[in-house]
């Protein structure tokens, strides 16, 4: 398929759907650990790729951080760790991976042992969890952090749909979470029905459809076109914020890393499943235990007033709420210095 044909096919299909909408395994714990997996096969990912493609030549990064893997209920989970001090766990959103935290990790590692996790089925994690609802994903993360890494307690930071996992983790395992930082994610639940959530952006409705996204975004070229078109829309000054921005907030290297992982068919599907399970997330969040853990809420510039009412009934101890200056949805990339300062000041309390 030529790039022009692919672009036309993707954009026309997505536009038509948006307009019409506007009118895993449960096996026991596997104790295998250790060596990184082989590069993804061409049958599922196009050209073979490596989990450390974005970092293997980064001497400064490799002096502090390393890639590790652990088996959790049939899912081989990937995470990146380094630093010294109290444990700090980072959960990513869509369409991103652990790599969204790359710019803030060095500052965080000066005072914390950092664990940047690829969610089950995403990034360089491999295998399918029992479900992609955020309550289930939180249990896989718990299996990694408690049973495989051995963390008793930690500070937790979560962005976007990873924030859905972060809330569920703090709700299910409150004794483990010293503090919680929730980045730019309205929570489906008592104040925000999933159906309403999907009206916030065309991509939320599109990604939620059964089979359609995979049929339109069906090769690595389509993945690149979709992501590069989407990233500026929700960046500072993008169309989602009433602007006209068309320039991506990400470097070519950052885009290449996200395209590398989402070009795997299983990872691409897993990303869409995060949206297809929003109705389950709404029901689970309504039923969840409220969280009294000290919480820092960070949002894009101009988003706090809309976001806070959706999370406050669930996160009942928001002790600080801040809009990150000159940042859209991609807080950790658009203003990493401000994000790192906020996290470090909060976890030092």
C-alpha positions in Angstrom: 0.0 0.0 0.0 1.4 3.4 -1.0 1.8 6.1 1.7 -0.7 8.3 -0.1 -3.3 5.6 -0.4 -2.7 4.6 3.2 -3.1 8.1 4.5 -6.3 8.6 2.5 -7.7 5.3 3.7 -6.9 6.0 7.4 -8.1 9.6 7.5 -11.3 9.0 5.5 -12.2 6.0 7.6 -11.4 7.8 10.9 -13.3 10.9 9.8 -16.3 9.0 8.7 -16.5 7.1 12.0 -15.9 10.2 14.1 -18.7 12.0 12.3 -21.1 9.2 12.7 -20.4 8.8 16.4 -20.7 12.5 16.9 -24.3 12.6 15.3 -5.3 -13.1 28.5 -4.2 -15.8 30.5 -5.1 -16.5 34.2 -2.4 -19.1 34.8 -0.4 -19.2 38.0 2.7 -17.1 38.7 5.5 -18.1 36.3 8.8 -17.7 38.2 11.0 -17.5 35.1 13.0 -14.3 35.0 16.2 -12.9 33.6 17.3 -12.6 30.0 15.6 -10.1 27.7 13.5 -11.7 25.0 14.5 -12.1 21.4 13.6 -9.2 19.1 10.0 -9.3 17.9 9.5 -11.5 14.8 8.7 -10.1 11.4 5.3 -11.9 11.5 4.0 -9.6 14.3 6.1 -6.5 14.1 7.5 -6.0 10.6 11.3 -5.7 10.8 12.8 -7.2 13.9 13.3 -4.6 16.6 15.0 -4.5 20.0 13.7 -3.5 23.4 16.7 -1.2 23.9 16.6 0.4 20.4 16.2 3.9 21.8 18.7 3.6 24.6 21.5 1.2 23.7 23.8 4.0 22.4 22.9 6.4 25.2 25.9 6.2 27.5 24.4 8.6 30.1 21.2 6.7 30.3 23.0 3.3 30.6 25.2 4.6 33.4 22.0 4.9 35.6 19.3 2.7 34.1 18.8 -0.8 32.8 16.1 -2.8 31.1 14.7 -5.8 33.0 11.9 -8.4 32.5 9.8 -10.5 34.8 7.0 -13.0 34.3 3.6 -12.2 35.8 0.7 -14.6 35.3 1.8 -15.5 31.8 2.7 -12.0 30.7 6.4 -11.1 30.4 6.6 -7.6 31.7 9.3 -5.1 30.8 10.5 -2.3 33.0 13.4 0.2 33.2 15.0 0.9 36.6 17.8 2.9 38.1 18.7 5.5 40.7 18.9 5.5 44.5 16.5 6.1 47.3 12.8 5.4 48.0 11.0 3.5 45.2 9.1 5.5 42.6 6.9 3.8 40.0 5.9 5.3 36.7 3.0 4.2 34.6 2.5 5.4 31.0 -0.4 6.2 28.8 -1.5 5.8 25.2 0.0 5.8 22.6 3.2 5.7 24.6 5.4 3.4 26.6 7.8 3.7 29.5 9.8 5.9 27.2 7.4 8.8 27.8 9.2 9.4 31.1 12.7 9.4 29.6 13.2 13.2 30.0 12.2 13.2 33.7 13.8 10.0 34.8 17.4 11.3 35.4 16.1 14.0 37.8 13.8 11.6 39.6 16.7 9.0 39.9 18.8 11.5 41.9 16.4 10.9 44.8 14.5 7.8 44.0 15.0 4.3 42.7 12.8 4.6 39.6 10.8 1.8 38.0 9.3 2.8 34.6 6.9 0.0 33.7 5.5 -1.0 30.3 1.9 -2.0 31.0 0.9 -5.6 30.4 0.6 -6.2 26.6 2.1 -2.8 25.8 5.6 -1.5 24.9 8.1 -4.3 25.2 5.9 -6.4 27.5 4.8 -9.5 25.8 1.7 -11.7 26.2 -2.0 -10.8 26.8 -3.4 -10.2 30.2 -6.8 -11.6 31.2 -8.4 -8.2 30.4 -7.4 -4.7 29.6 -9.8 -3.1 32.1 -7.7 -1.0 34.5 -8.6 -3.0 37.6 -7.2 -6.1 36.1 -4.1 -4.3 34.8 -3.4 -3.0 38.3 -3.3 -6.5 39.6 -0.6 -7.4 37.0 1.4 -4.4 38.0 1.0 -5.5 41.6 2.3 -8.9 40.8 5.4 -7.3 39.2 6.0 -4.8 42.0 5.3 -6.9 45.0 6.0 -10.5 43.9 8.7 -10.1 41.3 10.6 -6.9 42.4 9.7 -7.1 46.1 8.6 -3.6 46.8 6.7 -3.1 50.0 5.8 0.6 49.4 6.5 3.3 46.8 5.4 6.5 45.4 3.2 6.0 42.3 3.0 8.3 39.2 0.6 7.6 36.4 -0.4 9.4 33.2 -3.4 9.2 30.8 -4.9 5.7 30.7 -2.1 4.6 33.0 -3.9 6.9 35.4 -6.8 4.6 35.3 -4.4 1.8 36.3 -2.9 4.1 38.9 -6.2 4.9 40.6 -7.2 1.2 40.7 -3.8 0.3 42.1 -4.1 2.9 44.9 -7.7 1.7 45.5 -6.9 -2.0 45.7 -3.5 -1.8 47.5 -3.6 1.5 49.5 -1.0 0.2 52.0 1.6 0.0 49.3 1.3 3.6 47.9 3.0 6.3 49.9 1.8 9.1 47.6 0.1 9.2 44.2 0.6 11.6 41.3 -2.2 11.6 38.7 -1.4 13.2 35.4 -4.0 14.5 33.0 -6.7 11.8 33.0 -10.4 12.3 33.7 -11.5 9.2 35.5 -14.6 7.3 34.1 -16.8 6.8 37.1 -19.5 8.4 39.2 -19.0 11.9 37.7 -18.1 10.8 34.2 -19.9 8.0 32.3 -17.7 6.2 29.8 -20.1 7.2 27.0 -19.5 10.8 27.8 -15.8 10.3 28.1 -15.7 9.0 24.5 -17.2 12.3 23.2 -14.2 14.3 24.4 -12.1 13.5 21.3 -12.7 11.7 18.0 -9.8 9.3 18.8 -11.5 8.0 21.9 -14.6 7.0 20.0 -12.5 5.6 17.1 -10.2 3.5 19.3 -13.1 2.1 21.1 -14.6 0.4 18.0 -14.4 -3.3 17.6 -12.0 -4.4 14.8 -12.3 -1.1 12.8 -9.1 0.5 14.1 -7.0 -2.5 13.3 -8.4 -2.7 9.8 -7.6 0.9 9.1 -4.2 1.1 11.0 -2.9 -2.2 9.7 0.8 -1.8 9.0 3.8 0.1 10.3 3.3 2.9 7.8 -0.3 3.5 9.0 0.9 3.4 12.7 3.4 6.2 12.0 0.9 8.3 10.1 -1.7 7.9 12.8 0.6 8.7 15.7 2.4 11.6 14.0 -1.0 13.1 13.1 -2.4 12.6 16.5 0.4 13.8 18.8 0.2 17.5 17.8 -3.6 17.5 18.2 -3.5 17.2 22.0 -0.2 19.1 22.5 -0.1 22.6 23.8 -1.8 24.8 21.2 -3.2 21.8 19.4 -6.7 21.5 18.0 -7.9 19.7 21.1 -7.2 22.9 23.0 -8.7 25.2 20.4 -5.4 26.0 18.6 -4.0 25.3 15.2 -0.7 23.6 16.0 0.4 21.0 13.5 4.0 20.5 14.7 4.7 17.4 16.9 6.0 18.0 20.4 8.1 14.8 19.9 11.5 14.4 18.3 11.9 12.0 15.4 13.7 9.6 17.8 10.8 9.7 20.2 8.3 9.0 17.5 10.4 6.2 16.1 10.4 4.5 19.6 6.7 4.7 19.9 6.1 3.5 16.4 8.6 0.6 17.0 6.4 -0.9 19.7 2.9 0.0 18.4 3.8 -1.5 15.0 3.6 -4.9 16.7 0.1 -6.2 16.0 -0.5 -7.4 19.5 0.6 -4.1 21.0 -1.5 -2.1 18.6 -4.5 -4.2 19.6 -3.7 -3.9 23.3 -3.7 -0.1 22.9 -7.2 -0.1 21.4 -8.3 -2.5 24.1 -7.5 0.2 26.7 -10.4 2.2 25.2 -12.7 -0.7 24.5 -12.8 -1.5 28.3 -13.8 2.0 29.4 -17.4 0.8 30.3 -15.9 -1.8 32.6 -13.6 0.9 34.0 -16.6 3.1 34.8 -18.3 0.2 36.7 -15.2 -0.7 38.5 -14.4 2.8 39.5 -17.9 3.4 40.8 -17.6 0.3 43.0 -13.9 0.9 44.0 -12.8 1.9 47.5 -12.1 5.6 47.6 -8.5 6.6 47.8 -7.2 8.7 50.8 -3.6 8.5 49.8 -2.0 12.0 49.5 -2.5 12.9 45.8 -0.9 15.4 43.4 -3.1 16.2 40.4 -1.2 17.6 37.3 -3.0 18.6 34.1 -2.4 20.3 30.8 -2.7 24.1 30.7 -6.4 24.9 30.9 -7.6 21.5 31.8 -7.7 21.5 35.6 -11.2 22.8 36.0 -12.6 20.1 33.8 -10.5 17.2 35.1 -10.7 17.8 38.9 -14.4 17.1 39.3 -14.1 13.7 37.7 -11.3 12.5 40.0 -12.1 14.3 43.3 -14.9 11.8 44.3 -12.4 8.9 43.9 -9.2 10.5 44.9 -10.3 12.2 48.1 -7.0 13.6 49.4 -5.8 15.8 46.6 -3.4 18.0 48.5 -2.1 19.9 45.5 -3.5 20.4 42.0 -1.5 22.2 39.3 -1.7 23.0 35.6 1.7 22.4 34.0 2.7 25.6 32.2 2.8 25.6 28.4 1.9 22.0 28.2 -0.8 20.0 26.5 -1.5 16.4 27.3 2.1 15.2 26.9 3.2 16.7 30.2 6.4 14.8 30.7 7.7 15.6 27.3 6.4 19.2 26.8 7.6 20.5 30.1 9.7 17.8 31.8 11.4 20.3 34.2 8.1 21.4 35.7 6.8 17.8 36.0 10.0 16.6 37.7 10.0 19.6 40.1 6.4 18.9 41.1 6.9 15.2 41.6 10.1 15.6 43.6 8.6 18.3 45.8 5.5 16.2 46.4 7.3 12.9 47.2 9.7 14.8 49.6 6.8 15.7 51.9 
